[in-house]
Structures are given as structure tokens and as C-alpha cells.
Amino acid sequence: MKKLVLIGIFLATSSAYSQDYQLDLDVQGLFVGGIQFSSINIDLGLSPRYLRANGSMKDFVSGLMYPATGTCFTTESGGALCNLRVGSSTFDVDLNSSLNGTVTARDPTGNIVDTGSVVFSSLE
């Protein structure tokens, strides 16, 4: 049910632009600069053409949370594509309609550093 709510958020009309939602994703197999990321937490704020994404990515080993900012767009398949910046790295999160998918880490020059998977955890 919560997955349907997120899809509804992406399709929302301008009357709902003041609402924010939090999307939590578990990350598997993503190592960047000696950091093993374990989760992505994104606060989604509605804008006229995209979702503002502000949140964090968690280091599995130390528990440190790294601030993340970016945007999310809907895809024709009913999922979403989010582009997040953490420090000098960029993370492309590609979600299907079940809110599962992949995360690709890129260095400042745009080269792929690593790829992992993301699994839906919660939506509030």
C-alpha cells in the first residue's frame, strides 16, 4: 500500500505540493572510497516538475550518516530515477514500480565507481 502512495506522490497535483514524504531504502553491495553504504534515507518534497530529495546515506561500518541532496523524477514504467550528491560523488538511484532497483556511484568526472542494489524499506 505504501508503494502505491509513493507512485501517487509522483503523480500528485499542485494542491499536494506542500507535503513531504520520507523514503527509506536498504543498500547492498555499494563500496565507494572505502565506505560500505547500507541505507539511503530521502525526504521527498514535491515541486511542480520533480521531487526535491534531501537526506542521507549511511556507512554500514561506522554508522556515520553522509548528507545527500538531489532530485527525483518519475519514469514511464511507474518507478523513479533519483540523482543524489554526497560530497563530490553522485549516486543515480533507479527504482522500478516496486521501489526496488539499482544505485550507481560516479566520481566527480562522471566515471562509474561501483554499482549496488537497493531494496524498499519504508515510506512515511
C-alpha positions as semicolon CSV with decimal commas, in nm:
position;residue;x (nm);y (nm);z (nm)
1;M;0,000;0,000;0,000
2;K;0,278;0,243;0,087
3;K;0,439;0,175;-0,251
4;L;0,120;0,288;-0,420
5;V;0,128;0,605;-0,212
6;L;0,474;0,692;-0,349
7;I;0,358;0,643;-0,703
8;G;0,064;0,865;-0,622
9;I;0,304;1,126;-0,487
10;F;0,484;1,136;-0,819
11;L;0,154;1,190;-0,998
12;A;0,017;1,440;-0,746
13;T;-0,147;1,765;-0,846
14;S;-0,034;2,110;-0,741
15;S;-0,269;2,104;-0,441
16;A;-0,044;1,850;-0,268
17;Y;0,287;2,034;-0,322
18;S;0,323;2,122;0,045
19;Q;0,350;1,758;0,160
20;D;0,680;1,582;0,223
21;Y;0,745;1,209;0,248
22;Q;1,039;1,002;0,368
23;L;1,160;0,708;0,160
24;D;1,398;0,457;0,317
25;L;1,596;0,212;0,103
26;D;1,838;-0,063;0,207
27;V;2,160;-0,070;0,002
28;Q;2,350;-0,387;-0,082
29;G;2,696;-0,416;-0,236
30;L;2,792;-0,049;-0,272
31;F;3,151;0,045;-0,178
32;V;3,281;0,396;-0,251
33;G;3,608;0,539;-0,123
34;G;3,640;0,274;0,148
35;I;3,281;0,327;0,264
36;Q;3,025;0,047;0,253
37;F;2,686;0,216;0,224
38;S;2,396;0,033;0,392
39;S;2,097;0,265;0,352
40;I;1,956;0,571;0,180
41;N;1,705;0,792;0,359
42;I;1,542;1,058;0,143
43;D;1,293;1,329;0,236
44;L;1,090;1,394;-0,078
45;G;0,947;1,743;-0,121
46;L;0,707;1,799;-0,408
47;S;0,787;2,058;-0,675
48;P;0,597;2,130;-0,995
49;R;0,815;1,907;-1,216
50;Y;1,021;1,690;-0,983
51;L;1,070;1,582;-0,623
52;R;1,336;1,758;-0,419
53;A;1,539;1,492;-0,243
54;N;1,726;1,571;0,078
55;G;1,851;1,306;0,314
56;S;2,147;1,088;0,394
57;M;2,340;0,774;0,311
58;K;2,460;0,557;0,598
59;D;2,803;0,393;0,632
60;F;2,746;0,030;0,736
61;V;3,070;0,000;0,937
62;S;3,093;0,332;1,126
63;G;2,724;0,425;1,129
64;L;2,809;0,774;1,001
65;M;2,539;0,949;0,801
66;Y;2,653;1,143;0,493
67;P;2,424;1,428;0,379
68;A;2,265;1,377;0,036
69;T;2,082;1,628;-0,185
70;G;1,930;1,597;-0,528
71;T;1,614;1,539;-0,727
72;C;1,385;1,254;-0,832
73;F;1,177;1,215;-1,147
74;T;0,911;0,961;-1,238
75;T;0,972;0,708;-1,514
76;E;0,726;0,581;-1,773
77;S;0,735;0,237;-1,608
78;G;0,593;0,376;-1,282
79;G;0,924;0,391;-1,096
80;A;1,159;0,679;-1,026
81;L;1,509;0,796;-1,107
82;C;1,688;0,993;-0,834
83;N;2,015;1,177;-0,869
84;L;2,184;1,236;-0,532
85;R;2,504;1,419;-0,448
86;V;2,708;1,309;-0,147
87;G;3,030;1,506;-0,114
88;S;3,198;1,502;-0,454
89;S;3,027;1,178;-0,563
90;T;2,699;1,139;-0,746
91;F;2,460;0,848;-0,692
92;D;2,200;0,751;-0,953
93;V;1,917;0,557;-0,789
94;D;1,693;0,379;-1,042
95;L;1,374;0,241;-0,885
96;N;1,113;0,019;-1,050
97;S;0,741;0,037;-0,968
98;S;0,802;-0,183;-0,661
99;L;1,061;0,072;-0,536
100;N;1,349;-0,174;-0,571
101;G;1,635;-0,122;-0,813
102;T;1,997;-0,020;-0,850
103;V;2,229;0,253;-0,730
104;T;2,528;0,363;-0,937
105;A;2,809;0,568;-0,780
106;R;3,000;0,812;-1,002
107;D;3,316;1,008;-0,929
108;P;3,339;1,385;-0,998
109;T;3,434;1,318;-1,363
110;G;3,125;1,101;-1,419
111;N;3,305;0,767;-1,427
112;I;3,125;0,474;-1,263
113;V;3,292;0,377;-0,935
114;D;3,058;0,098;-0,820
115;T;2,704;-0,035;-0,857
116;G;2,481;-0,189;-0,591
117;S;2,119;-0,280;-0,538
118;V;1,851;-0,101;-0,339
119;V;1,552;-0,260;-0,169
120;F;1,242;-0,077;-0,047
121;S;1,234;-0,046;0,332
122;S;0,965;0,209;0,424
123;L;0,769;0,515;0,320
124;E;0,630;0,763;0,570
